[in-house]
Amino acid sequence: MENKDKTSKLKVIIVGGVAGGASCAARLRRLAEDAEILMVERGPYVSYANCGLPYHVGGVIARESSLLVADERVFREQFAIDVRTRCEAIAIAPDKRPSIFAIRSPAR
Ligand SMILES: Cc1cc2nc3c(=O)[nH]c(=O)nc-3n(C[C@H](O)[C@H](O)[C@H](O)COP(=O)(O)OP(=O)(O)OC[C@H]3O[C@@H](n4cnc5c(N)ncnc54)[C@H](O)[C@@H]3O)c2cc1C
């Protein structure tokens, strides 16, 4: 996360949303207000309650939408985080500068 060039913005790409990725993105925004943050998630949801799934399957939680914690709009509008769902990271090269990063976004 080190940004040696003090004149340029910190740029961070987070692979995967949900528990770790979405928490990381929100925390990072609080730590670095002007950072450029991109979060790619290969699934359709960026933040949902995994632990509630058994209750939904068992009928205790009736609506699937009750499991959704925050959607793309919340991350964009409240945290200024660029979120891309249905978008899979297929290559990274962290030893290169700038890091090479490739994503694949199937048709929605
Ligand atoms: C049914 C169930 C019940 C659970 N109940 C509990 C509980 O009660 N208490 C508890 O503490 N924990 C519980 N857990 C575990 C908890 O949900 C996990 O520990 C937690 O989700 C792990 O978070 P994570 O961010 O590491 O991984 P994940 O939640 O798996 O998130 C990783 C995300 O990264 C995305 N991803 C992966 N590779 C790529 C790629 N190349 N490009 C783009 N996106 C990618 C995936 O699509 C995924 O959405 C439960 C899990 C399940 C499945």
The ligand as a Gaussian input file, in Angstrom:
#p B3LYP/6-31G(d) Opt

LIG

0 1
 C      -23.252000     -20.799000       5.085000
 C      -22.168000     -20.052000       5.790000
 C      -22.373000     -19.647000       7.108000
 C      -21.371000     -18.969000       7.803000
 N      -21.607000     -18.580000       9.095000
 C      -20.651000     -17.884000       9.754000
 C      -20.884000     -17.416000      11.070000
 O      -21.963000     -17.621000      11.647000
 N      -19.890000     -16.744000      11.708000
 C      -18.692000     -16.489000      11.085000
 O      -17.819000     -15.857000      11.693000
 N      -18.455000     -16.908000       9.827000
 C      -19.399000     -17.604000       9.153000
 N      -19.162000     -18.025000       7.880000
 C      -17.844000     -17.798000       7.294000
 C      -17.715000     -16.413000       6.755000
 O      -18.775000     -16.083000       5.886000
 C      -16.383000     -16.409000       5.989000
 O      -15.370000     -16.620000       6.929000
 C      -16.181000     -15.129000       5.309000
 O      -17.188000     -14.902000       4.355000
 C      -14.835000     -15.161000       4.604000
 O      -14.678000     -13.885000       4.064000
 P      -13.700000     -13.646000       2.873000
 O      -13.861000     -12.210000       2.484000
 O      -12.337000     -14.111000       3.250000
 O      -14.160000     -14.621000       1.713000
 P      -15.519000     -14.625000       0.925000
 O      -16.665000     -14.225000       1.776000
 O      -15.560000     -15.973000       0.271000
 O      -15.312000     -13.494000      -0.168000
 C      -14.375000     -13.621000      -1.213000
 C      -14.995000     -12.988000      -2.441000
 O      -13.994000     -12.852000      -3.420000
 C      -14.550000     -13.127000      -4.677000
 N      -13.447000     -13.534000      -5.540000
 C      -12.607000     -14.570000      -5.356000
 N      -11.696000     -14.618000      -6.356000
 C      -11.966000     -13.567000      -7.175000
 C      -11.377000     -13.066000      -8.389000
 N      -10.319000     -13.667000      -8.944000
 N      -11.897000     -11.949000      -8.964000
 C      -12.980000     -11.338000      -8.414000
 N      -13.573000     -11.771000      -7.269000
 C      -13.079000     -12.869000      -6.663000
 C      -15.570000     -14.229000      -4.433000
 O      -16.584000     -14.224000      -5.416000
 C      -16.116000     -13.852000      -3.033000
 O      -17.305000     -13.100000      -3.122000
 C      -20.138000     -18.689000       7.166000
 C      -19.946000     -19.090000       5.824000
 C      -20.946000     -19.748000       5.139000
 C      -20.743000     -20.139000       3.690000

